Amino acid sequence: MWKSKLFISLFLAIIPSCVFAQDSSGNNLVPVAAVDCSQEQFDKAEKAFRGRSLGPAPEKALKTLVNGCPNESWIDTASAELTTVQEESAEHSINIGLYYQQKFEKGESTSNRGAFSRFEYVLREYPHYAHTDRVLLILGNAYLSTNQWEEAFATYTRLINEFPTSVFAGDAFKQLNMLAKKSIEPTTSK
């Protein structure tokens, strides 16, 4: 009995120290470790942002502050810097994916998995990326290049549904029409 009372006492003592913040999607409150929301921490994150090279440090520092310190005076600056870092990271991953895609198309690689993983990573990790429609078209084309018809179909359909006014929607429609023709063409036997 005393053990359960001790547990409850400890639990009640710990709960008030928990900090809750919105997750990166902005939808759910999640407990986070106590975040140091001091001006000094913001200055460190901003210094990492200004002197950044591609890498996770500036993004991690800014994401921690944005998610854990929503009421600070510098939150708008930190949010804008986080968006910039995430856009750059997404673009870097896309360029790597395009490199892998090119290697595959030239026959210099037998697998296109590197391209798929980079494009899928951007879609998963950066859902608010400004050029998601472009990434969907590129990923759909990558699936098409490896005869993964169902994945290509789903990706082009997603592009059209989520970005109906995109400049890439017309290309997605063309690819879907091509896929539809492939599925109804009679097969010939030799």
Sequence and secondary structure as in RCSB ss.txt:
>XXXX:A:sequence
MWKSKLFISLFLAIIPSCVFAQDSSGNNLVPVAAVDCSQEQFDKAEKAFRGRSLGPAPEKALKTLVNGCPNESWI
DTASAELTTVQEESAEHSINIGLYYQQKFEKGESTSNRGAFSRFEYVLREYPHYAHTDRVLLILGNAYLSTNQWE
EAFATYTRLINEFPTSVFAGDAFKQLNMLAKKSIEPTTSK
>XXXX:A:secstr
 HHHHHHHHHHHHHGGG EEEE TTSS EEEE      HHHHHHHHHHHHT  SSHHHHHHHHHHHHH TTSTTH
HHHHHHHHHHHHHHHHHHHHHHHHHHHHHHTTS S  HHHHHHHHHHHHH TT TTHHHHHHHHHHHHHHTT HH
HHHHHHHHHHHH TT TTHHHHHHHHHHHHHHHHS     
